Amino acid sequence: MKRKNSLFNILFAALFLTLSGCAEEDPQASPSLSRNSVTITVGGEPESVTISGGVSPYILTNSNSQVVDASNRSQNNTIVLTPKKQGSAIITVSGSDGGNTRLSVSVTG
């Protein structure tokens, strides 16, 4: 019986080491922004924020497109923010590998 338990423990340890060795580390590189928050004024000029790092192409998700328009000019990794009306929004910038970061936008009147 002792021999069976020892054999079981050896097989279990070998299986664990094999499976843990197969797990490949694949950290997601989050994009970085030139600014983490922006305040712009309705009727004012659009603001730009530069994206660096992460894996392009980048995808933008806007939590409140009624307040601000966020467009991605990916050829130069720039987000252009155009104010629409007073309020706030969060722009999530996602790299193609799934890493992401957020930009807080406040639009004043």
N, C-alpha and C positions, 0 to 999 in steps of 0.2 A: 504494500500500500504506500509505503514511504517513497518507493521508487516511482510509482505513478504520479504522486504529488510533485516530486522533484522534476519529473519529465514535463508535467503540466506547467509548472512554474517557468521552466526553461523555454518551452514553446510560447507561452504567454509573453514573456520578456522579449523574445525574438520578434514576435508579431508586433508588439508595441514599438520596438525600435525601428522596425521596417516601416510601419505606418507613419511614425513621427518623422522619419527621414524623408518620406515622400511629400510631406507638407512643405510647399515652397513658400518662402517669404515673398510677398508681393505688396509692399507698402504702397499706398496711394499717395502720390505727391500732390499736395494741395496747391492750387495757384496762389500767388501773392498779388496784392493790389498796392498801387502807389499811395492810396488812402483807404482807410476803413470806413470813413463816414464823410458825407458831403451834404452841405446845406446850399440850396439854390433858390432863386426867387422867380415866381411866376412872372413871365414877361422878360426875364433876364436871358443872358447868353447861356447856351448849353455848356456843361462842364464835362471834362474828360478825365478818365481814370485809366491808368495803364495796368495791364495784366502781365505778370511774368511768372515763370516757373510752371509747375504742373505739366500736363500734356495737352497740347492743342490738337484739334480745334476745341474752342471753349463754347459752352452752351450757357446762355443767360436765362434765368427764371425770375420774373418780376412778380412780386407779391401784390402790387397795386398799380397796374398800368393806367389807371385813370388819373393818377397823380404825376407820374413821370414815365417818359418813354426812354427805354434803355436799349441801345443798339450796339452790336458788337462789330467793330471793324477789325476782323481777325487778321487781315494782312499786316496790320501794325499793332495788333493786340491792344486795342483801345476800346473802352466802353464810352459811348457818348450818351450823356444824360440830358434830356430835354424836359424842362418843367411844364406841366399841364395845368395843375391846380394845387391849392394848398393841401398839405397832408404829409404822409410818410410812406415809405416803401422799403422793402428789403430786396436787394438784387443778389441772387445766388449765382455764383460763377462756378461752373463745373467743368473740370478737365475731362478729356475723353476716357481717362482711366478711372473716373469716378471720384477723384479727389475734388473737394470743393471748399469755397470760402464765401463769406457774405459781405456785402456792402450796404451800409445803412444810409438811406437818402431821406432828407427832410426838405420839403418844399414850403417856403414861406410866401405870404401874400404881399 
